[in-house]
Amino acid sequence: MDQWICSPFFIAKPEDGLREVAGPGQIINAPVLPGDDPLARMSVLHRGLADHVTAALAAGRRPVSLAGDCLSSLAVMAGLQRSGIDASLVWFDAHGDFNTWETSPSGFLGGMPLAMAVGRGEQRLVEALGLKPMDEARVVLSDARDLDPGEREAVASSRMTHIAEVSEFLERALPSGPLHVHFDTDIVDAVESPAQNYPVPGGPSAALMEHVFRHIGRCASVAALSVSAWNPRLAGAAQSREISMAIIAALLDPGEANKNE
């Protein structure tokens, strides 16, 4: 059984429109956050999320985290590690999220979590969570069609696997053992899913993402899912929500494999 955990924040600022997404039975992770420093606020927020992930796993439930940004994925990783689950990471995103302070043109923390996860760049949140940085060789980054110049160099020189075309998952062997799947909903073509904070032209269709996620759900052991959600305040939010939830459902409840998968 899945345990939905909603953290209704974007970079530690309230985003209450996410609270009702998963419906009855979801856990709301909304502790009182201190001061104005984003990293201090995120440390409190994500320690709470990691605690909820750990509790869900202890109860035999699979954690599904929904939040407004990708930094929440670090808390899911921390909860898995605390529970003794050594998961590989498959990261679906229109962006690389592999910036550091040195490569980021904007200094936006939301563009750094994958780099943080493997021990690069900013580490205060990683340390606050007690997260052991991941081996880059156990990370698969998919799509990432929008990379900053320095970030592009960092991805190319890393030991991560970068699968630019999402459809390649249907042909490739998936990482062995448990998987942590991270899904930033902006990976989907913004024509179909427009309510994104940082839309990028192109990208896979919603139908292809459903197909790929159903394939992963059938063929791999998905230990946890983290979702960086659409913006519920933007035009097209209802459509983006419907599309994103269908993609998520394909991963979490994929049904039986057919003869072609």
N, C-alpha and C positions, 0 to 999 in steps of 0.2 A: 504494500500500500504506500502511496506517496503522501508526504507531508509538505504542504505548501507553506512557505514562510515569506511573508511580504514585508519588505522594508520600504515604506513609502517616502523615499527621499531621493533627491538628485544632488550628488556631491554634498551630502549632509544638510541640504535644505529641504523642507517638507514638500512632498508631492502627493497630496492626499487623494488625488484621483486614481491612484493605484490600489487603494485599500480594498475595493470590492471585487477585484478581478477574479480571485480564486474561489470566492464564495464561502459558505459555511465550512468550518473545520480548519480554515487557514489560521496560522499564527501571525499576529502583527508584531513585528519587531520595531518598536518606536520608543526607545528609552529617552529620558530627558538628556539633552546634549549640552555640553558646557561651552560657554564663551562664543567667540567668533572664528577661532582658528580652525580651518577645514580639517586639517590632519588630526587635531585633538578631538574634534567632533566625530570624525569618521572612526577613530580608534574606539570610542565608546559604542558607536552604532554597530560596528562590525564585530566587536567582541561579543555583543549580544547576539548577533546573527550566528557566529561560530558556536556559541552555547546552544542555540536552538538546533543547529545542524547536528551537533554531538548528541543532544537528547533524542532527536528523531532517529538517528542511527541506533542508539541504545535500545530504542523501543521497536526496532525491526522495521522502521519505515524509511523510505527513500526521500531525502530532502530535495525539494524543488524551491529554489530561491528566486523571488521576483523583486527587482529593485529598479531604480531609475537610472543607474549607471553601472559600468563594468567593474568598478572597484569592489563591489560586493562579492565578486568571484573569489577574492582573496580569503574572505571569511569562510566560504564554503570549502576551499582547499584546507584551511586551518582545521575546520571541524572534521574533515575526512582524516587528516593526519592524526588528530587527537584520538580518533576512533581506531587507529591502527590500519587504515585503508590506504594502501599505496597506489594511488590512481594516476594514470596518464591523463593528460589534458588535451581535449580537442576544442579549439577556439574558433567559432564562426562569427565573423565581423566584417563589415565593410571597411573598417580601419584596422591598423595593425596593433594599436594600443601598446606599441613597443618603443615609445619615446622615453628619453631621460631628460633631465634638466638641460643637458648639453645639446640635445638634438631637437627639442621641442621649440617651434617658432613662437608658440603662445604661452608656454608654461602651464598648460591645462592638465591638471592631475588626472582627469578622466581619460587622457590619451596615454597613460603610463602603466596601467595595472599589469599587463602581460610582462613588461620589462621588470616590474617589481617582483612578480611571481618567480622569476628565474634568477633573482639576486642582482639585477642591474638597477642603477639609478637610485631614486628615492626609496628608503627602506624603513622609515619610521613606522608606517602602518604595518608592514610585514613583521617588524620586531614587536609591536604592540600585540599582535595576534599570536606570537610565538610560532610563526610559520617558518618552516624550513624551506629555503628556496628550492624550486624544482630543477631537475636536470633538464637542460634545454632539449636534449635528445628525446625526451619523453613528451614533447609538446608538438601538436599539429596545429598550425594556423591555416585557416581556410578563407579564401577570397582576399580580404585585405587589399581591395582595389585602390584604396586611397591612402598612400603612404607619404609622409614628409621626406625630403631628400636624405637627411641624416638617418631617419628611421629606416628607410629603404636599404641603406647600406648596412645598418645593424641587423636587419632581418636576413639579408643575403649572406652575411658573414657568421650568423649564428648557427647552432647545431639543430635548430628547430626544422621540422618538415613544413614547407610552405606549399599548400595545394591551392593554386590560384582558381582552378575551375572546380566548383563544388561537385559537379557530376562525376569527377574522378573517384569520389568515395565509393561509387557503385562498382568500381573495378579493382580498387586497391584493397590489400589486407588491412584491417583495422588493428590498432595497437592491442596487444594481448593484455589480459587482466582487466581489472575494473577501470572504467572511464569516468572522468568528470567532463561533461559536455557543457560548454558555455555558448550561449546563443544571444548575440546582440541583434535585436530585431531589425536594425538598420541594414543588415546584410541583404534583405529582400529588396528587389527593385522598387524604388520609391514611387513609381507610377501605381503600383498595387498597394503599397504600404506607406502612405505619405506622411504620417504623423511622427516624424523623426526629428530629433534635435539637430542632427548633422547628416542630412540626406546626401547620398552620393549617386550620381547617375549610373544606370546599368545594374549589374548584379543578377543573381539568380531569381527566377520566378518563384512565387509561393508554391506552385505545384511541384517544382523541382526540389525545393527545400523539404516539402512533405515527403517526397519519394526518398530522398537521402536520409532524412531522420527516421523514417519507417525502417529503412534498410539497417541503419545503425542500431535501432531498438531491437531488431530481430537477431542481429548477428553479433552483438557485443553485450557486455555486462555493464550497464549504465548505473554507476553508484550514486551519482548526483547530477542535477541540472541546475545551472545558474542562468538567469535570464536578465538581460538589460532591456527594459521595456520601452515601448513607444511612449511619446509624450501625450498624456490624456487631455492636455489643454489645447492641442493643435488641431487644425482642420483635418478631417479624415481619421480621427482617433478611433471611432467605432469600427471602421473598416480595418484599420491596422490591428486593433485588438482581435477582431474575428479571425483574420489571417494568421496572426501570431499564435493564437490559442490552438488553431487547427494544426499548425506545424508542431507545436509542443505536444499535442495529443498523439501525433504520429510517432513521436519518440517514446513517450511514456506508455502508450498502449498500442503497440504496432500490430497486434494480431499474429496469426501464424504465418510463417514464411511460405511462399509458394514455390513452385518448381524452378522458377527462374532466379530465385534469390538464395 
